[in-house]
């Protein structure tokens, strides 16, 4: 805790309000006297008013001192329900004048959205000036009526408690009320203490202080009603109403609205809630609260990259500490360093950055790292899994006081009920993470009990679940009660629904043919689940189901659920991105293992956890070590029955693979270059129909070339023209087989029969089938005699489509790396294209250009009038862009050359991480992996053989 507080204070400081008795005794007598004389009619009135005002001020000062002490006690209480003991003082932004409040709840609810960045034109908010008390003052002084809007868990409740303490301190009311004490009071709806009658509640709260004054002080007694009204008339009531979005009682909302327009019209009001209730998307009754009154809108800013770094710095590797010093404001230049430091513990930082902007999740990450400094959150799913398990374990301490706690049994029960509730909510409406109304909650309870394999939850079990909101400090649930079940945000609902996919107790979930231990077919027991495999609203449910750590899954339940991803949906296209993300649970793949950072270290496999490998002695070769590694990983990672699922998945590719094997065997014997045999082979090959060419894989370089000259495996990579292809350098590859043409529409249709007719909308506009028809010519072009159609190159494929298609063919198929693709398309020529340094107009004659041709359509692959390169490959320069395995990095060629130990440079498979995949063509180009574009196609590699990497270690 000491380190935590130090980290917090180094960022923006825990705000401890210090108040002395002397400050509370200060009186502004001259000001009071002037006001009193100016308004009194007689000396007696003056006397009574002075005495009365002095008494009322004293009562309010006692109230203020009480609120400050309450805050300071909370700072010292590690179990405070609002986590104020873990506070990093927030910063605020105000909505710019003339702007409309924006619903920012999607920032945490929908993972494709990113937080609006400060300083961009799209951001309607501007940072409030100042730091610490000055910023609090500037924020509160912006307008007498402020509405603070932000998603749940962003720290609104803790911030409003801090604001209450600040206003109650002498420093605060000196700035806001010219030194006069005030009646600062906060109501929090999540504690069910929003009053039906605010005026009466103000009187009830202050009554003990009035009574204490009257009992200890001689003079005219004060009444609570008079003191409250006096404070209201003087504009010295500071009222915080926290949690507008959680109020659904129409009478209470109407009562609050009436107070704001009448008795409270001179009060300073701070209203908080999720932004949707004031942005035109919430309930009308809630919106009415903020209509008819002049409001300014603000928000609690999410924790910045610097805040996150300061909070976690002491838990990072030593060489990544001290990147931000006192007074260091150069955030732009240093952000990359801070991000790199955080990725040592959070490799997928970009995917979890929005979660780390909230106090609750950031605290959980810290706790996990404190318990295990070697922990690494390799995915969003792992972060959620750790967060949920730790949150529920902590809840057990509080729940044990209320229930007869059964330890691990009740922890498992809470997870089971939460998962069943979440899954049922997703089934009912995947985008809504709240169920409201007693009847709706009752129906949800019954459905969730059925999904848990029970006739009903008994009252004790359901009450235990309903107590989860306060027990978990609203880290997971925003509300669990008889008339409302609501997750804090959509992400937690989706995660718990995924837990149901991998850990549920429904007996019918796992259906197999044959013995359970040796199944011949695997099916999921939920008949509706196959309808959701390519439903965008279910995307993160499925993805979480692939990312939850194995120790939190039932492997037989998990494979039954995930097996549905590998089947052709009844309607629409295959969910290729989800198949890709689940693949590591079904089959080991050398490049995928390298991508996921598996490494051998001291005879052990390292990947977030250590898997032992039995040593076979010092004479063990690299290949035998690799086989041992694969065997160990197979036992540790792959789901039982994975081979059964993949066999069924690949069943539809058998005929196509047989055709590939037959044509490849016939034509993969390219003679030596510049010989009569080579010329004759090219002539015969050129006359083959496109249907033969597209099924043929040709060795690069041909075997006959390698036998004659070992340097046939060396060629030039990069060009002098494009910056991201510089510098030109020589590279050495291991022989591989590359598809002679791009994949055709006919071939892809065998893999995904719904693709050509898909109604899926693309991110660039239109739907898939419209774009395919638009850019795949429906009649012969001036250069093509064959009718485009099934032999036309497939377009509109994403990187995931291409990757999964290759693996559908078999484990030996893959997308080419950048090195393999460029080596193959050059065909042994060191020039800037496979035809040497020729004019672009001549390339048009050699190949069917896509972007440059007359009708801008993709054409039939491998046309007879076109020339192949020396390896026999077609459409290598001038067709559509082709996906590569590699991530895109602009400076990768320069990095490769710098790290080379010798010349030529050994091949590699590109950067380990990135945001864009490489598109290969006449020069490098980047592409978002999930985007489908008319410019994107691909071809496959077979029998990949990886070389030694530049570091000298075998690539896995």
C-alpha positions, 0 to 999 in steps of 0.5 A: 500500500505504501508503494501504491500511495507513493505511485499515486502521489507521484501522478497527481497525489492523494487529496488529503484535506487538512483542516485546523481548528483555528481555521474553523474559528475564523469569522468574517465579522465585518462582512457580517456586520455590514450585511446585517446593518444594511438589511435590519430595521432596528438595533434589536433586529441587527442584534438578533440577525448577528446572533442568528447568522453567527449560530447558523455559520457555526452549525454549517462549519461543524457540518463542513468539518464533519464532511472533511473528517469523513473523507480523511477517514475514508482515505485511511480505510483500505476497505472503503466501499468506493475505493477512495483509499486508492484515489489518483486525484482526477482531472476534468474536462468541460464541454465546449460552448455550443456543443451537445453532450456525447454518449461516451459509454461506448468507449468501454462498452464496444471494443472497436471504439477508442476514447476520444483523444484530447486536442482532436477536432472530434473531441467536444471537451476541453481540459479544465485549467489548473492542478489539484485544488485550483482545477477543482475550483475552476471546474466547480466555478464554471457554472452553478449547475454542472452535469458530470457524465462518464461511463461507469467505473470511471471514478465519478463517485470517488471524484464527487466525494473528493469534491464534497470534501474540497467544498467543505474545507476552508480552502474550498469555501473560501474560493467558492463562497467568499469564506462562508461555510456551506451545506455540502451534501452528496446523495448516491443512488447506487446506495439507494439514498437519493431522496424522494424529498430533497428539502426534508433530507437536507433537514434530516442530515443537518438536524443532529448538528442543530440539536448539538448547537442548541444543547451546548450554546446559550442564546436563541435556539435554532431550528433545522428548517430555518438553518437549511432555508437560510443556507438555500436563500444565501446560495450556500447549499452545494448538492451532489446527486450521484447516479442519475442513470440509475434512477428509474422511479418517476415520482422521485425524478419529478420531485428532484426536478421540482426542487431544482426549479423551486427551493434549490434554484439558488443552490449549486448543483452537481449531477452525475450519470452516464452520458446517454441519459443526457445525450438524447438516448436515455429515458425521457424522464431522466432527460427532463431533469436537465431540461429547462435549466442552464447546465454546463457539462463535464467529464472525469478524464480517463487515466492517461498513459502517464497516469497508468505508467506512474501507477505501475512504474515500480512493478515494471522491469528496472530498465523501464523505470524513471521515464518520467521525472518531476516537471517533465512535460514532454509527453509527445516524445516520451509516450512511445517509451511509456507504452513500450514499458507497459507492454513488458507486462501488457503485450496487447496494450492497445487492446486493454488501454481503454480498460486501464483508463478506469481506476477499478481495472488499473488497481486489479492489474496492480494487485495481480502484478504485486502477487506475481511480478512475472505475470503478463496479460497477453490478451484482453481475455486474460486481463478480464479473467484475472480481474473477475477472479480477484474481484469475486475472491475479495467479495467473499470477505464482505459476503462472509459477514452476511452469508454463511460463506462456503469458501471456494464453493460459493466463489464457483457458484457466484461465477456460475450464476454470473456467467449464466445470467450474462449468457442469457442477457446476450441471447436476449439482446447482445448489445444491451447489458442491463435488464430492468423491471421485476418481471424481466429480472424474474424471467432472467433468473429462471432462464439462468437457473436452467442454463446452470442445470438447476430447476431454480436458484434457491433464495440464498443463492440468488440473494448471494448473487444480488449482493454482488454489486456492493461486495465487488465495489461495482467493479463488475455489476453496476446493479443487482437487485430485484428490479434491475440486473446491470453489468458495469459495461458491456465488456464484462457481460460479454466476458461472463457469457464467454465463461458460460461457453467454456465452463457451464454445467449444462449436461446436454452441452457436449454431444458426441458420437462415439465414446466421450474419450474418443469422439468421432464428432463433437457438437454443442448442445445449444441449438441456437449457438450456430446462428451466432458464430458470425453475428458481430454482436457476439464477436467478443463473446467468442473471442473471450472464449478463445482467450480465457486461461486454460485453468479457468476452462473445462476443455470438453465444454470449450471444444464443444462450443468453439467447434461451432466456429469451424462449421459453415454457417447455415447463412452467411460467411465463415467467421474467419477472424474467430477461427484464426484466434481459436486456431492455437487451441486446435493445431500447432503451427510454426509461424503462429507459435513464433507470433505468440512468443513461444521460446525455449529457455534452459530446456523449458517452454516460456509463454506466460507460464513454464512448460517442462521439457524432458531433456534428451541430452546435449546431443539433441539436434535443433529439429528433435528439440523442435519436435519435443517442443511441439509434443509438449505444447500439444499436450499442454495447449490443444483441446481434447478432440481438436483433431476431430474438429479439424478433420471435419473442417477440412473434409470439404477441401479433400477434392481440391487438395487432391487436384493441387497435389496432382497438378503440382506433381506434374508441373513442379519440375522447372528446368534450368534457366536460359536453356532450351528445356526451360524455354520449351517448359515455359511454352507448354506451361503457358498454354495450360488452362487457368484451371490447371495453373491455379492448382499448381504450386511451383518450387521457389527456387526450382530444385534443378536451380539449387542443385546447380547453384546453391546461391540460387536461394539468394536474391535481391529484396527491396527497391530504390523507389519506395521509402518503405522498401529501402534499402535494397539488400540480398536475402537468403531463403529456404526453398518453398512452394508458392501457388502459381496464381492467386486463389480464384473465386471458384477455389474460394467458393469451395471453402466458403459457399456463401461468400459470393452472395454475402450480405455482410457490409464492408467497412468501405461501404456496400456489401460483399456480393455487390463489390465482387460483382462490381470489380470482377468483370462479367464479360471478356476484356480486350486482353482476355479471351477467357470468360471471367468467373470462377477462374477470376481472382477472388477479391474482397478477402480479409487477411483472416479470410486468406489465413484460414483458407490456407489452413483449411487446405492443410497444416502444410499450407500458409500465407507467404511471408514478405521474404517468400512472396518477394523472392518468388515473384522476382523469379530469380531476377534482381531487377525491380520486377520479375521482368527486369527494369521494363517500362510500366506499359510493357508490364501491362502487356505481361500481366493484367493490371487491376488499378491501371487497366481500362475497366479496373476489373480483376481478370482471369488468372494465368491467362495464356496471352500473359507471360509467367516469370522464370519460376512459372508464376503468374500475375505477380506484378499488376494484379490486385494486392496480395496478403502476406503473413507479416505485420507491416512496419515501414522501417523493417527492411532497414531493421533487418539489414542492421541486425544481419550478422552476415551478407546475405541477410537470412529470411525472417517472418517480419515484425512480431507485432503490429496493427496492419498486415503487409499487402504485397504488390509492386511495393509494400502496402499496409492493410487492416487485417479485418478489412475487406477491400476490392484491392485484396487477394492472396496466394498460398505457400505449401511445405514451408521450411523456415531458416535460422533467424538472424539471431541464430535461433530456430524460428518456431 
